[in-house]
Amino acid sequence: MQSFRLYMGIGILFCAVLQLGAQHTEPDSLIITRGVVEGIDTIPMIELPEVVVYDRRDFDYLYLKRRYRRLIRNVKKAYPYAKIAGVKLKELDDHLATFKNEKEQKAYIDQAEEEIMGEFEKEVKKLTISQGIILVKLIDRETGRTSYQVIKELKGGFTAFFWQGLARIFGNNLKAEYDPVDTDRVIEDIVMGIEAGFI
């Protein structure tokens, strides 16, 4: 029995020596880095990329978790259109400043509206009512003007009044202002997460 244990011990030792002998350092696995010597210890110094930490919204109730996930999904759906609206409106404002009379401005606005509707009408019509409400708020975030103000400036007060009435029927408000500090704080957190790339 003792000889069996001896042979087993020698066998395990032999396998361990072979395993250690089989290990060799690949040239690709070496990393040369700076270090700091403190006493007899050498401490490597490695630069890590910056990590941004945000408050995680971990709700206790399943209902609130689902609601939060739904809000994330709705913001992710509406946010790209709000960004596009901000860029297009800036381009439109810059271009309108070059025209001398109202007739040229109106013709350009009609042409721009036609192009935008042709490009985005199908996708925007697929938005849910909740996503539309979020889009209206995010347009205010991106442009600094409510959707009602934008329509009134570009198409006139009557058209803005008409679209406001239609929006109110569906539970929306084109005059809604974006409040990132209080009312829309959670939406702002989600937008910041999207911009940071982790949502």
Protein Blocks (a to p, Z undefined) as FASTA:
>chain_A
ZZmmmmmmmmmmmmmmmmmmmpccdfklpccdddddehjaccddddddddddddddddfb
fklmmmmmmmmmmmmmmmmmmmmmmmmmmmmmmmmmmpmbfklmmmmmmmmmmmmmmmmm
mmmmmpcfklmmmmmmmmmmmnopafklmmmmmnojklmmmmmmmmmmnopafkbccdfk
lmmmmmmmmmmmmmnopZZ
